[in-house]
Amino acid sequence: MQFFQPCRCLWQGRLVLETDAVLKPLLEIIYGPARAPEALRRIKPVIEAFPRQERNKREFFSAADTILITYGNTLKHDGRPPLAVLGEFGREFLRGSFSAVHLLPFFPYSSDDGFSVTDYYTVNPELGTWDDVAGLRRDFELMVDCVLNHISSRSDWFMRYLAGEEGFSDLAIETTPGEHLKNVTRPRTTPLLTEFTKKDGTRVYVWTTFSADQVDLNYRSLDVLEKMIDVLLFYVKHGASLIRLDAIAYLWKEPGTSCIHLPQTHAMVKLFRAILDIVAPDTRIVTETNVPHAENISYFGNGSDEAQMVYNFTLPPLLLYSFLREDTTAFSEWAATLRLPSDKTAFLNFTASHDGIGVRPLEGILPESEAELLIRHTIDNGGQVSYKSNPDGSKTAYELNITYMDALSPASDDARTRASRFLASCAIQFALPGVPAVYIHSLLGSRNWTEGVRMTGMARTINRQTLQYDDVMAEIKTPGTLRNMVFHGCIGMLETRRRQPAFHPNAPFEVLMLDPGVFAIRRWCDSQNILAVTNVSGKPVSLDLPLPGTGPFTDLVSGRVVSPGVVTLAPFRFLWLTDNPC
């Protein structure tokens, strides 16, 4: 464990008072009034040792913010460290379009492509070093995963737990199978409990929410709390300005309950937020909760005390549904409800990530029969479906494992039509209120990697292919290839988008119902109006656009001047019309 050395700064006296006043009430919610003072005593040295950072940003978000989601080894080249290759790619192609890189877990791991961490403090030597991470940080903000729900069963920490060492003896959650666990919400079909044998021969069942190799951490233990706060601040010290709280919804366990979204979990998010507000106020928390929309946005808290950003998990499946049905009615009705509790929060708008397309976020929005359409379509298009277990013993779909490219298009599409559909989906994603996040395989126009699924036996491998850098660059530079059309189309939109003040994540918006086949949204600020319209259907749609004033209006994407009146949108075409292009 690598606690920071105490910093004898002048601000520490003020920090002690601030820490006590802010953190103690939260610790009382988590641990009760009797244990809260001891919890505070344990974590204060970790917090006070962190070199305090001053607030530099005037606001948490801006129109220029866009995040690239990527593994450290997606691009490989000539035996060089993959992180160095990623840095080169970013410097050459992304500095005018992306502001941040979400570097998926880059630590040593034993399974789950990085999410079963064996050492929180070390860069996986197969990827590079902390110097390579710092190189990325020089060009982009850095978003880092804090995998705080679980740790690898092959980690040193867990070995020390099995040995009964002081400071580690309560690391895992021990329990026994029984009725007290029947209501636990499950994101997987694997057993909730896994049996291990301790060094002294004792056999115990420990909590394993995600797999037998991913042992849930016991946050009732103050040793665990102390360790994980140190991990959190270690990442900030190494340049992380965005912290993704992985699988945070399941953090606190209370047998007899659902063990998801418990009050102690929300209080823990508030605790992490409060600590960062004190010592690193520019750092933003992003919660990852693949659940129905109302549950998901609960992690905004009151708008100033929990996450600054929440993944917009309903966006990917509902947008896909709109393209399949060629009807935006349900999507438009949902998008119209995207309100924030404060201007210090924002949605993280994504359509694809390293995981699959969540199905649960459609609950309460689409009937089950319509969600089934997505499942059948995924299988027909070469994808797979992952399931979760329910308390009654049944199984339901949890996520669709398929690239967003293949999810959107039938196999009969040629490359140009496939690219047009995909870029139309991006045009909607980028126009919504929030911060866009683009998965690297979406940016590169990747297709399903079915060979990888056969190799690993993991459905999620389908969109996690590692690519040879030179091969990808050759395709990107070859006109007419799918990668060329998608990459340059996305980059062009993002470069244009970040200059428009009306696309600020918190700028006002209005969803317009112009035609079932068209998604229309108006964004505005004091200096600019934008009307973004996208045809999600395979047929032309004529619209009498409700443009304010007499014009002229410029399409930000093509540069074409458009006059008020009837406009015909070709299949999968879009316009970003403004009275004041920037």
N, C-alpha and C positions, 0 to 999 in steps of 0.2 A: 504494500500500500504506500502511496506516494503523497503524503500530506504536504501542503505547502509550508515552507518555513515561515514562522511568524514575521509579520511586517510591522515594524515600530513606526507607524505613520501617525501624524497628528490627528487624523480623522478617527482614530480608533475609539477614543472616548465617546465621541458622538455616535459612532457605530454601535457601541454596546447598548446605549439607551434605545436607539432606533431598532436594533435587533430584538431586544426584549419586548418592546411594545408591539411590534408587528408579528413576530413569530410565536410568541407564547399562546395567544388565543387559538391559533391554528393547531399548535401541538396539543392543546387541550381537547380539540375536536377529535384528533387522531388517537391520542394516548390516554385521554382522561385527565382531570385536574391533578390526580395523585402522581402520575408519571411525567407530566409535561415539564416540570422544573428540571428533572434529570435529563430529559431529552434535549432541552435547551442548553443545559450545561455541556452536553456531549457534542453538540454540533457547532457551538459558538467558536471554539478554537479553529475549526475548519474554515468557517466563514471569515473570521478576523484575520486569518493568515493569507487570504486571497488579496493580491494587490488591487486595490479599488480602482475602477475605471470611471472616468467622467462621462457625462452625457454629451455626445457630439451631434447626434441627429436631431433635427428640429421636429421630425415626425417619423413614425415607425415605418411608413410605406410611401411610395411614390409611383407615378405612372411608369417610371423607368424600371421598376422591379419585375424581373422574370427569372425563374429558377429552372436550371437544368437538373434533372434527376438522373443519376448514373452510378453504376458500379465502378470501382476503381480499375477493373480489368476488362471493361467492355471493348476497349481498343488496345491492340497489341502490335508491337513493331520491333523486329530485329533484336530480340533479347533485351531491350531496354526496359526499365521499370515501368509498368503500365501507368502509374500515376504521373510519371514524367511525360508519357505519350499523351495522356489526357490533358496535361497542362499545355503542351504544344498545340493540340487541337483547339483548346479554348482560346489561346492567344491569337491563333491564326484566323479563326472563323467566328468566334462567339462574343468578342468584347463589345461589339456594337449592338448586340441583341439580348444578351443575358447579363444579369447583375450578380447572380449567385449560382453556386453549384451545390446541390444536395449530393454529397458523397456518401453513398450507402455504406453500411458497416465495413470498415477497412482494417479491422482488428483480426488477430488470429481467431479461428473458429473451428468447430468440429462438425457442424451440419447447418442446414437451412440457409446456405449461401450467405453466411456472415451473421445471421441473427441468433446463433448459439455461440456466444463470445467466450473464449477461454482466457483472455487477458484484455481488460478494458483500457490499459495504458500503453499498449504497444501497437505499432503499425505492422500489419501482416507483411513479413519480409518478401513474400511473392509479389507484392504490389509496389513496394518502395519503402520510404522512410518518412519521418516527420518533416524532413527538409523538403521532400516532394509535396507534402501537404501544404507546407508554408509557401511553396512556389505557386500553388493554386490560389492561395489566400492573397497573394500580391495582385492578382488580376480580378478576383471575384470574392464576394462574400461567401462564407462557408457555412453550410448547413450540415450538422452532424447528428447521427442517431445516438440517443441515449437509450440503450436496450436495457431498461431498468426493471422489467417484469420478471426476467429469467436470466439464467446463466448456464453455460455448458456443463453437462454432467462430467466432462473431462477437464474442467478448469482446475487450477490450483486451489481456488477458493472452495470448490465442492470437495476436493480431496481432503482439505483441512477440516471441512465439516464432518466427513466420514471418519476422520481420525479423532474427532472430538476436541480439537484445539480451541483454546481460549480465544474469543473474538469471532469464532466461526461455528460454534456448536449449535447456534440457533439460526443458521443461514437459510435452511430450507423449512418448508411447512410440512410437519409430520401430522398425519391423521390416519384413520382407518376407513376402509370402504363401508358404506352404510347409507341409510335413508337420509341422513343429515346432508348428503351431497346431491340428492336427486334434483334439486332446483337450480343447480349451478349452470349458468349459461355457457354453452360450449361452442367455440369457433372451429372445432375439429371433430373428427370421428375417432381419434386415438383415445386410449384410456386417460382419464383424469389423473389417476394415481399410478406411480411406478415404484416398484419395490427395489430397494438397495440394501446392501449389507455393510454395516459399519465395521471399522477396524477391530472393534471388540467382539464382533460376531453378531451383534444385534441386527435384526432385520426390521426395516421400517418402510412404510409407504410414504412417499413425498409427492407433493402437488406438482403436476406437469401439465399445464394448460395446453401447450402447443405440440409437444412431442416428448418422448421418453428421454431425449437428450437435452431438453430445455427445462431445467429445474427452476420452478418459481421461487423468487426471493421472499423471505419472510420479513415484511416491514414492521411487524410487531417488535422485532429485535432492534434495539437502538444501535447495535453494531452494524446492522445492515443499513439503517438510515444514515449513519455517519459515513460509511464507506461510499454510498451512492451519491451523497452530496459532494463528496470529494471528487468522484468521477465526473459529475456534472461540471464542477468548477475547473477541473483539469482540461476539459474540452474547450471551455471558454478561454482559458489561459493560452491554449494552442490555436486560438483564432476563430473559434466558432461563434458566429453572431446570431445564428438560428439553431435552436435545439429542438429536434424532433423527439417527442416522447413516445417511443414505440409501445404499442399494445397497452397504453396507459389505462384503458377502461377496466382492465382485469387486475389492477395492482393490489387492491386490498381484498382479502378473503374473509368471509364470515359464514361459516357453515350454517346451513338452514336458510340461506338467502340465495339470490341469483349470482352473487359475487361479481357483479358488473355495475359500474357507475355508483358504487357505494359512497356515502357522505365522506368517509375517510379518504377515498380516492380523490374526490374533488378538493378536499382540504390539502391533500399532498401536492396537487398541482398548484394550488394557491401558495403553499409553502415554497415550492421551487421558484414560483414567480416572484414572491416577496424577497427571497434571497438574491435573485438576479437583479431585481429593482434596486436593491441596496448596493451591491458591489459591482454590477455590470449592467447599468440601466439601458444600454442600447441593444442588449441581447433579447431576442424574441423567442417565445415558446410556441411550438407547433404541435398540436395533439393529433395523434393518429388513432381514430376510433371508427372502424368500419361497421357502422350501426345505422338504424333508421335516423332520418334527418333531425327530428326533434331531440333525440338523445345526443346526436353528434354535436349540435350547436350549443348544448348545455355546457360544453367546455369553454365557451366564451365567458362563463360566469356573469358578472354584472357589467362586463365590458372593460374592466380595469384590474381585475384580480385573478384571472386565470390565463388561458392561452390568448396570445395576440392573433394567432392564425389557427384555423381549423380546416382540415381537408374537406373539400366539398364533395363528399362521397356519393351523393345522389346524381351529380352531374354525369359521370361516365355511362352508367347504365341507362339513364333516362334519355340522354342525347342519342345513344345508340338506338334505343327504341324508336325515337322520332324519325331517324333515317330509315329504319326498317319499315315502319308504317307510312312513311312519307307524310307525316302529320305531326305538327308541333304543338297541338292543343294542350296536352298534358304537360309538356315541357314548359310552355309559356306560362301556364297557370302556376306551376311550381316556381319558376324563375321570378315571377312577380312578387313572391313572398320572401325573397332573399334580403332580409333586413338585418342590420347589425346593431348590437347594443351600444356601441360607441364608435367614434372615429379613431380609436386606438386599436381596432380589431379589423380583420379582413379575412375573406375566404381564400383558401388556396385552391385555385381552379385547375383541375387536371382531368385528363381523360384516360391516361394510361400511366402505369408505374411498374415497378419490378414485380408487383403482385398481380392478381387477376382483377377482373371487373366485379366489384361487389354486387351481390343480389339483395342483401338485406336492406340497403338504403332505399329500395323501392317500396318497402312495406308502408302501407297507408297512402301510397301515391298511385300505384297500379294494382289492379286485381291480379290474383295469382295466375289466372288464365293468360293474361297478357305477359306476365313475367316468364311464363313457360315458353312464349315465343322466342325470347332471348336464348333460353337453354337449348331449344331445338336448333335454332340458327347457329349457335356456337358449335354444336356437334357437326352439323352439316358443313360448316366451313373449316373443319379440321381441328377445332379446339377441343378442350375437355372441360368438365365441370367438377369442382371440388365441393364436398358436402360437409355439413356439421351435424352433430348429434343433438337431439332434443330431449327434454326431461321425460317424455313418454316413450322413449326408445326409438322413435322414428328419426329419419334423416331428411334434411332439406338442403337445397342448394345454397352454398355460401358465396362462391365466386366463379366467374367464367374465366377459364385459362385460355387466352387467345390474344394475339396482338390486336391493337385497336384497328390497324389497317385491315386485317382479315375479318375482323368483326363487322366492319362497315360495308364491305363489298362482297357481292357474290363471286363465285369462282369464274364466272363468264366475263367479268370486267376486264377490259384491256388496261394497260398501264396508265394511260392518260385519264380514263374515267375513274380508275381507282385513286389516282392522285387528286382528282377534282373532288371526289367525295370526302377524302381525308382533309384536304385544305378547307373545305366548307365547314367541317366539324371544328377545325382550328379557329376559323373566323368567328364562330359562335363562342367558343371557349374564351378567346382573347377579348371579346366585346363585353363579357359579363363583368359585373362589379367584383373585384378581387385581384389577387396576384396570380398570373398564369405560371404553371409549372409544366414543363415538357419533358417527358421521358426520352432518353437518348435514342431508343429504338424507334420512337415515333418521329423524332427529328430526322433520323436517317432513313425513314421509309422501310423499316424492316418487316419481313413477313414471318409467319409461324416457323419456329425452329423445331419441327417434329422429330428430327433426328436426335436433337438434344434430349427430348423427353424420353425417347427409347433408350438413350445412353444412361440417364440418371434415374429413370423411373419416377421422376417428379413432374407433376403437371405444370408447375410454375416455370420450369425450365423453358417452356415454349417461347417466352419473350425475354430470355436472359442470355442470348447467344453472345459469345466472344467473337470479335471480328478482327481481321487483319487490316491494320490501318491503311496500308497502300492500296488494298483492294477496294476499300470503302471510298478512299479519296478518288480513285479512278472512276468509280461509278458516279460520284457526286459531280465530277467534272465532265461527264459525258452527257450532252443534251439528249433528252428523250427517255432516259432511264428513269425508273420509278424513284430511285434515291435522288437523282438530280432534281426532278420536279418537286418532290416533297421538301427536300432540304432547302432549296432556294426560295420556294414559296413560303415556308415557315419563317425563315430568316428575314425575308422581305417584310412580311407582316409585322414581325416583332420589332424590327428597326423602325418601322413607321409608327407602330403603336406607342412606343415609349416616348415619342416626341409630343404626343397629344395630351394636353392637360385634362381633357374631358374623360380620358381613360384612367384617371387616378382611381385607385382601388375603392376610395370612399366617395367618389363623385356621384351625384344623384343619378337615378335611372328610372325609366318607365318602359315596361314591356307592352308592345302594341300588338293587337290581334288583327292582322291585315288579311291573312289567308292561311288556311290550315297547313299548307305546304311551305310556309315561310316563317322563320323566326325573325322578329323585328324588335329592336331595343334602341331606345334613345338615351344617350348619355350627355351630360352637360356640366359646364362650370361657368364662371363669370365671363370667360373669354372665348368660349367655344361651345358649339352644339355638334353632336355627331348622331346620325341615324344609321344604324347597322342593320342590314337586311340580308338574310341568307335563305336561298332556296334549297330545301332538303329533299326535294323530289326529283324524279327523273323526267319531268316534263316542264316546259316553259310556263312561267307564271307572270301574268301582267298585273301590275300594282299601280294604284294612284297614290303615290308616296306623300305622306303628310309632312312636307318640308316646311319649316318655319320661314316666313318672309318670301322674298321674290328671287333670291339667289344672287349670283350663280353659286352652285354647289359643286364641290370637287370630290371625286372618289379617291380617297386616300391611298387605296391599293394600286389602282391603275393610273391615277393622275388625270383621268378623263373628267371633263366638265359635264354636269348633268343638270338639265333644266327641270323646274317643277312640272308635274304632270304625270302621265302614265309611262311607266318603265317596265320593260319585259326582262325578267331574269331567266336566263337559260338554266338548264338543269345543273344543280350543285354550284351555282354562281352566287357571288355575294358582292355587296357594295358597303363601303364605309363612307358615308356622305357627310361633308362638313361645310360650314359657312366660313371657316377660318383655318385652313390647313397650316400645320406647324412642322 
